Amino acid sequence: MIKNPSKLPLNRNSNDILKILNEGMISSNSSQHLKKYILKNKIHLSSSKIDLKKFNNVFLIAVGKSAGSMSEYVSKKIKFKNGIIVVPKGITPKLNKNTFEIINAGHPLPNYNSLKAGKKLVKFLEKTEKNDFVLFLISGGGSALSVYPNSISLHDKILVNEELIRSGASINEISCIRKHLSLIKGGRLIQNMNCKGTSLLVSDVIGDDVGSISSGMTFYDKSTFADALKIIKKFSLQCKFPNAALTILKEGVNGNIPETPKKVVIKNTIILNNFSCLSKMRQKSKKLGYKVELISNITGNLEQVTKMLASKAITSKNNCIIFGGEPTVNVVGNGKGGRNQELVLRLYEKLKNKKSNFTFASIGTDGIDGNTIFAGSIFSTEYEYDTKSYLKNNDSSSFFKKFGGVIKTGITQNNVNDIGVIIRHTL
């Protein structure tokens, strides 16, 4: 899945890193993890088995970056009456179009098709009857792919998303605001569903908070309108948000708009997360002869994350560090890049001129890093370059395109955060 990085001479360490990352990418494929849960017209959960032949109609709703590949798998095992599949543009699932409506919507920012998807999902579920059953397949990216704003325009919804993405807020904080400006997120999607159902999820959220995976469309919400306003104040977004959005949140705080649902309606089961990939990467590293330290659930400001990883790389008794998670970048420049490429460039700054040489890489499992066509990058302290101007302008991708190291996978239809490797080799 990983193509060799451009212009970068490969040594043993970089070759090994690519092998380790490739193992992580293979294990991020959601379809292979469905085998445990989906049998012929049956769904096996940890505490129950659902015989779908008992229902009059079985429907499929799939939303997210992995929706296409997941739908392809389950449609071969389960006889569905029909369904709606919402995927990013450019994805064409191999499904019977007479049975499934496929909507290609916007990501990372919503578009008109995202709004169309949100409205269609609501109408679809309102028509369900008592002895029907709905299987939901939810994965990362659904927050943009399917939207139904509450009393604000699509244009304002897009502005809100742009500001949130640039703010440095965590996915949990971003989800809180999204849920309280939506008619489908935070469990609202299934409020008017008339039948039973279950939801299988691929987690792209640190800590696997189900309420933040695609903003918790099929889960209840623990946050409040007041929490959303606190987050806006925390990141000084008051003057950047549209007035209509701020008005909705204030109306909610004042009790004029109902809170998001606070009770469980259907069972939500996470079938795959970032740690699943890291575990496979650790196994591969050990097979290649490395002593491995695994660091999971990495989150927070990218600069602080870089300091932590660099410190670990220098002081660890192990010569290989596997890490994963999703740090946040406060974008101040107008360059090309993403959190993975910027992380690698910042690691280079922290680790160069040390007693050991280091090779390191970080990639997004969805194959897209920030506003680039690359998954991430790989680099080594063997080389001597000035990176300051690139970091100042959030322009990491331009650096790696010029000097080598960008990693390209193409769109993977997977999404379980970021994965990375650091290998130390003594001089």
N, C-alpha and C positions, 0 to 999 in steps of 0.2 A: 504493500500500500504506500510505502514511503519511497519517493524517488530521490536519487542521490542529490545532495545540495549543490547548487551552482558554483562553479569556479573554485571550490574548496578542495585542496589536495587531501585525500583520505588516508589517515594512518590507522593503526590497529584500534586505537581508542575511539575514533570517530566512527569507524566501521561497526564496532561493538555497540556504540550508542544507538546507531540506526537499527541494529538488530533488536535491541531492547525496546526501543520505541515502537518498532513494527509489531512486536509481541503485544504491546499495550493496545495498539490500534486494532489488531485482529480481535482481541478480547472485548473491544468496545462495541462490536457488532451486536445489536440488540436481538436480532432474529435468533441467534443460537441460544440465547438465554430464555426465549419463549418456549423452548422444547419442554422444559420442566413444568410449565403451567398449561399448555394447550395440547390436548389430545383430540381424537376424532369426536367432534361435537360434545366435548367435555372441557371444563376448566377446573384444574386442580389448584386449590389454594392451600395454605398451610393448615387451616382449620376446617376446611370444607371442600366438598367436590360438587360441582354444578353440572347436572345432566341437562344439556341444552335442548334435548328432544322433548322435554316436558313443557316447553313454551310454544305458544302459537307462532310467534315471530322472533327472530334473533337479529338484532341490528348492530352495526359497527360504526363507532365514531373514533377517528384517529386524527390527532392534531400534534404537530411538532416536526422537528428535523428528522426523526426516525419513523415518522408515521407511514411513509411509503413502504419501506422495507419490512416493517412490522406487519402491515396490512397484507402484504404479499404472502407472508408466512401463514398468518392465521386464516386467510381466505382459502388456503389449501386444506385446512383441517376442519373448518366450521362452515356449515351451510347458513349463510346470511340471507335475509330477505332483501335488504339493501343497506346503504350507509353513506356517510360523508367522510372523505379523506382530505385533510388540509395540510399541504406541504409547501416548502419554499419553491419559488419560481425556478425553473430549470430541472425540476425533478418530475419524472414521468413514471409512476408506479405501473407495473404490469398487472393490471386488474381489469375485470369485466366492467366496461363502462355502462352496460345496461343495469348492472347491480349497484355500482358505486359511483357517486358523484365526486370527482376529483377537483379540488380548488387549489390553484397555485397562487399563494398570497405573498405579502411582503415581509422581508426580514433583512436586517435587524429593525427596520422601521416599518410599521404597518402601512398598507395602501388600501385602495378601494376594495380590492378582492378580500382583504382581511376583514373589512366591515361586512362585506357580503357573506363571508363565512360565518361570522358571529351571529348574524341575523338568521341565517339558514339553520344553524345548529339549534337555536332556541325554538324555531317553528317545528323542526324535525322532532325534537323531544316532547314538545307539547302534544303531538299527535299520537304518542305511544299509548298503549292500552294496558290494562291490568296484568294480563298474562303474556306480555312481551318481555324481552330481556335485551339490555344494551351492554355490549362490551366496549369499554373506552380504552384506547391506547394513547397515553399522554407522554410526550417527551419535551425536552428543552426547545425553546423557540416559539412555543405556542402562544406566548403572551403577545407577540407581534403578529403572528400568522392569523390569529382570530381575535377580533376586537368588536366590542359593542359599547361605545362610550355612553355614560349616563349624563345626558343633557349638555354634552360638549361636542363640538364638531370634530370630524376626522382630522382636520388641519390642526386643531388645538391638541388633539391626542398625539399627533406626530411630534409637535413641539415639546410636549411633556416628555415623551420618550427620548428625544434628542438631548434634552437637558439632563435627564436622569442618567443616561449612558455616559455623558461627559463629566458628571459631578464627582465621581469617585465613591458613590454610594454602593453598598453591598447589594447582592441580588435580593436578599430578604427585605432590605429597606425599599428597594425599587418596587418589589412585588406589593408591599404594603400600600404604596401610593396607587399603583395600577389597579389593585383590587377595589379601592374606594372611589375610583372614577369609572367603574365598569358595571355593566348589567349581566356579565357572564362569569367574571373572575371571582375568586374567594368563595367558591361553592354556589354562586348564583346560577350557573348554567343548569344545574340539575334540580333546582327548586321546584320547577313545574313538570318534572318528569313523572309519568304516571305508572311506571313499572319498576321492576327490580333491575339491578345492574352491578357491574364491578369494574374497577379501573386498574389497569396494569401500567406502571410508570417506569420510565428511565430517568434517573436522577441526574440533573446537571447542577445541583445545589449543594453547597458545602453543608455537611451535617444532615443531608437528606431530609430537609424540612419539606414535607409533602405539600404544605400550604404555599410554598414558593415555587414549586415545579410548574412551569407555565402558569404561574400565579394562582395555582390551586383551583382550577375550574371544577374539579369533581370532589373537592375536599372542603371541610369547614374552615373558617378563618378565625385565628386567635387575635388578630390585630384590630385596631379601631380607627375611626376618623381622626381622633385626637393624636394617635400615634403617627398618622400620615402627616399631620401639620407639624409635629415635632421634627420629623425627618426633613421636611422642607426648610424649617428654620435652621436645623443643624448644618445644612449645606448651603445656606444663604440663597435659596432658590425663589424667594418671595417675589423678587423683581423680574425673574426670568420666566416664571410660569404665566400662562394666560389667565386673565382675570376670571374667566368662566370656570376654570378648573379649581381655583382657590375658593370661589363661591360655593361650589358643590361640597368641598371638604368642610367648609365652615357651616354650611347648612346641615351636614351630617352630624357635626359636633353639637349643634343646637337641637338635634333630635327631629329635624324636619325631613330627613331622608333615613329610611331604615338601615340599620347596621347590616353588615355581611352575615350570612348564616353561621351559627355557633354550634350546630349539632351535626354529628355524622349521619349521612344519608345512605351512602354505599361504601363498601370496603375498598380501600386503596392499597395496592401492594407494589412495592418497589422491586423490580426484577433485575436491575443493573445499576451500578454506581461507579464512581471514580476508583474506589478502593479495589473493586473487582479487577480493574486494569493494572493497578499498581502491584497487586499480588502476583499476577502473571509475569510482570516485568521483573519483580524480585526473583522469581524462579529462574527466569532466563539469565539474569545477571550472575546468579550462583553457578549455573551450568557453564557460563563463560569464564568462571574462575575468580570472580570478584567477591570481596567481603562487602556486604551490602547493609546500608542503613536506609530505612523507609520513613519518609515524612509525608503524612497525609493531611487532608483538610486545611491546606494552606489558603489563607484569606487575609484581607487587610490591604493597606497601602503598599503598592509595588516596591517603593524604595525601602520600606521596612522589611518586606519579605526578602528582598535581595540581600540586605545586610545579614539577615538570619541565615540564609542559605550559604552565603560566602563564609560566614563564621563556622558553620557546620563543616563545610568542605575543607577548611584549613585545619580544624582541630579534631575532626572525627578520626577514630581508630580504624574506620573502614575506608576503602579506597573507591567506593562507589555509593552514590546517594541517589535513590529513586524518590521523586517527589510528585505531588499532584494537588490540585485545588483550583482556585480562581481568585488571584489577587485583583485589586482594582487600580485603575490608572486615572489620575486627575489630569485630563487633557488640557494643556495650556498652549501648545503649538498647533501648527496646521500641516504637519508632515504626514507621511504614510507610515503606518505601523499598526501594531497591536500589542497586547500585554505580553505575549510570548516572546516576540522579537525584542521588545524593550527590556524584558527580564534578562534575556541572554546578553544584550549589550551592556546592561548594568552589572551583570555578573563579571563580564570581561573587565570592566573598570575596577571592580573590587578585588579580582583575583590575579591581575597581571602583576608582574614584578615580585612574585612570592618565591619561596624556596622550592616549590613544586610547580610543575606545569599542570594545567587543568583543561579538559575538554568538556563542553556542556551544551545542552540543547533543551528546548521547551517547545511543545506544539499543542494546538487545540485539537481535540479528537473529532471536531466537526470539519476539520480541514480548512477553516477560515479564521485568520487572525486579524481582528480589527477591521480596518478599511482596505485590506489587501487581498490578493488571491492566494496567499501562502498560508500554510498551517503554522509556521513558526520558523525557527532557525537553529543552527548549530555553529559553534565557534570554538576557538582555542586560544590560550594565552601564549602560544608559540609565536603569534604574530604581534607586531607593534603598530598601533594606529591611534589616531586622536579621535575620540568619540563625542567630545563635549557639545559641539554644535548640533549634532544629530539628536542627542538626548534632550537638549534644551528645546528643540522644535518637535519633540515626539515623532522623530523621523527615522526610526530604527530600520525600517524596511529599505529605505534608500541606501543606508550604510551597507546592509548585507547584499543588496543587489549590486553595489559597486565593488565590494571587496570579497564577496562570496559567502555562502552559508545559508541562503534561504531554502527552506524545505517545502516542497509542494506535494500534496496528496490528491488534490481535487476534492470536491464535495463528497463526504463519506456517508451521509445519511445517519451518522452516529453523533452523539453529543453527551459526553460525561466529563465535562470540564477539561482541564489541561493536564498534560503529563510531561515529566522532564527527567533528565539524567545528568549527573555530574560525575566525571571520572578524574581522579587525581593520579598523576604519574610523577614519581620523584625524579628530579634532575640528576 
